[in-house]
C-alpha cells in the first residue's frame, strides 16, 4: 500500500476526478462546460486558500482539501435542472459563474469569523469580476436567485414575516432575520444531498432552533 497525504497530492486530483465522474449527464454539463468548470477551479482556488491561510482567521481550523470539497458540495446541489440550471451552452456558462461565486463564498469562507468574511469579500469580488454581485455590503449578504430572475438578491427578500404564537415556549421562539435565513438555506442545501455539516456559533444565536 502506498499512502499519499493530502498535503502532497493537493486539491487538484480530487476536483479533476469529481468534475468528470459526478457530472456524467451531458444534458447538465457538456464536456466543454466541464473543462470550463475545472479551469475556474484552477483560476480561483489557490488565491482563496492563500488569503485564508496567510491573512484570515477561522472559528474552527480546516484543511485546504476540506474547503475545496465544501465548494464542490454546493455546486453538486445547485448545478442541476431542478434548481433552475437550464438554458443554452452560453446561458449555462454565465449561470455557472454566478453559482460558483456563491459556492466559493460559502464553501471556502463559511469557517471564517465575521471580520475575516468581510476581508474575504474583496477576494470573492476580485476573482469573480464577471459576476454581478451588488456593491453594497459583502458577498455574504446575497444569494443567487437561480430559479427565477437569475440575479443576486439580498437575503432580506427571503426573511418571512414573524407571527407570534403564544402556544410556543419562549425559548423555542425564533424571530427570522437575514442571518437565520442564510444559515438555514445553506444547511438545507447540503442536507438535501445528505452532506454532513458542522453547524457552529456562539451560545444563544439560535443554532438548535435553526437546525
N, C-alpha and C positions, 0 to 999 in steps of 0.2 A: 504494500500500500504506500502510495506517495501522497503526503499531506501538504497542501499549499495553503498558506494563510491568506485571508482577505487582503492584508497589507501588501503581500507580494503580487496577488492577482489584480487588485484594483477593482473598480466597478464595471469596467467595460465588458468582460466576458459574460457577466450576468445580464446586462442590458441587451447585448447583441443576441444572446440566446432567447431572452424574453420577447424581444420585438418580433423575431422570426418564428417563434413557436406559439405564442399566445394569440397573435392576430393571424390565424390561419385562414379566416374567411376574407377573400379578396373583395367581397362586396362591401366590407367595412373599411379595410385599408389595402390599397393596391401595393404592389412591390415598390413602386415609386414613392408612395407615401410612407412606407416602412423605412425606406432609405432616408427620407426626409426627417422622419421621427428620430432615427438614430443620429443623424447629423445635428439635430437640435440638442440632443443629449451631449454630444461632443462639444458643442459650442458654449453650453451654459453651466454644466455640472461642476467642472473644476473651478470655475470662477466663484460659484456659490460656496463650495466647500472651503476654498482658500479664505474667503471672507469670514465664514463662520468660525473656522479654527484659529484664525490669527487675530480677529478683532471683536468677536461677539461672545455672548455668554448664554449658556443653556441652563434651563431649570433642572434637567436630567441629562447626564452625559450620554452621548450617542457615538456611534462609529460611522464612518463615511458610507459604507455599503447600506447601512440602515436608512440613511437619508434618501439614497437613491431608490431603494425598494419602496419606501413610503411614497415617493413621487410616482413610481410605476403603479402602485395600488390605486391612487386617484385616477390615473389615466385608464386603468383597466375598467373602471366603472363608468367613466364619462365618455370614452370613445366607443360608443355603441348607439345604434339607431334608436333604441328605446329611450335614450336620454336626449335625443334630438340631433345626433351626429349623422346628418344626411346631406346630400347635395352632389354637385359636380365635383370633379377632382380639385378644381381651384377653390371651390367653396369649402371643401373639407380641409384643404391646406390652411386656409385662414382660420377655420374653427379650431384646428389642431394647435395653432399658435396660441390662441386665447385659452384653450383648455390646458395647454402645457404651462402657461404663465400661472394659472390658478393652482395647478398641481405642484408646481415648483415652489410657490409661496407656502403652501400647507404641507407639502412633503418634505421639503428641505428646511423650512423655517418654523414649523409648529413647535419644536422643542425650545425655541429661543424665548428669553424673557421679553417683557413688553418693550423695554428700551432698545434691545437688540433687534426686535422686529421692525421698529421704526428705522433703524440703520440699515437693515437688510432690504427694506423697501427700495432704497437707492439702487441696489444691485438688481433687484427684480425689474425695475423700470429700465435700467441700462441694457440688460441682456435681451429684453423683450420690447425694444423700441418700436417694432412694427405692430404692437398690440395696444389698443386704445384704452388703457386703464385711466379713469378720470383723475385729474390732477389734485383734487382735494383729498386730504388725509393720506392713508397708506394703502397698499395693495390689499391689506388685511381688512379694509373697510368695505370691500366689494366682492360680489360673487358674479360668475358669468352665467347669464340667462341663456342657456343653451337650447331650451325647448321652444322659446317664443321669439324674443327680439334679437337674440344673438349679440348682446352687448353686456358690458359690465354694469351692474347696478349696486347701489348701496344696500347693505344688509337691512337697513331700516324698512325697506319695501316688504320684507318678509316678516316683520315683527307683528304678531297678531294682537288684537285688542284684548286687554286684560279684563276678565269677568270674574268678580269676586263671588266665591261660593262659600257660604257660611258653614256648609257641611264638611268642608275640607279643613283638617287640623292646621293650625297656624304654621307649624314648622314644615308643612308639606306645600305651602303656598309658594308659587313662583311667578313673579312679575316678569313677563317676557321683555328682554332687551336685545339689542343688536348682538351682544356677546353670547347670550344663551342661544340665540337663533343660529349664529355662525358655528358654534361648537356642536350644537345638536345636528346641524346639517352635515358637517364633516364626519361626525361619528356615525350618522345614519348611512352616509355613502359607503363607508368602509364596512359596516356591519351587513350591508345589503349584499356584499360579495364575500361575507364571512372572513374578513381580515381581522386578526387580533389587534386591539388598540390599547394603548396605555393612556388613560384619561386622568390627568392630574391637575392640581391647583391648590391654592391656599384654603384654609378652613373657612367654611361659610359662604363660599362663592356659588354653591348650588350644584356641585358635581353629581351628587346622588340623585337629586330631583331631575337633572338633565338626562342622566342615564336611564 
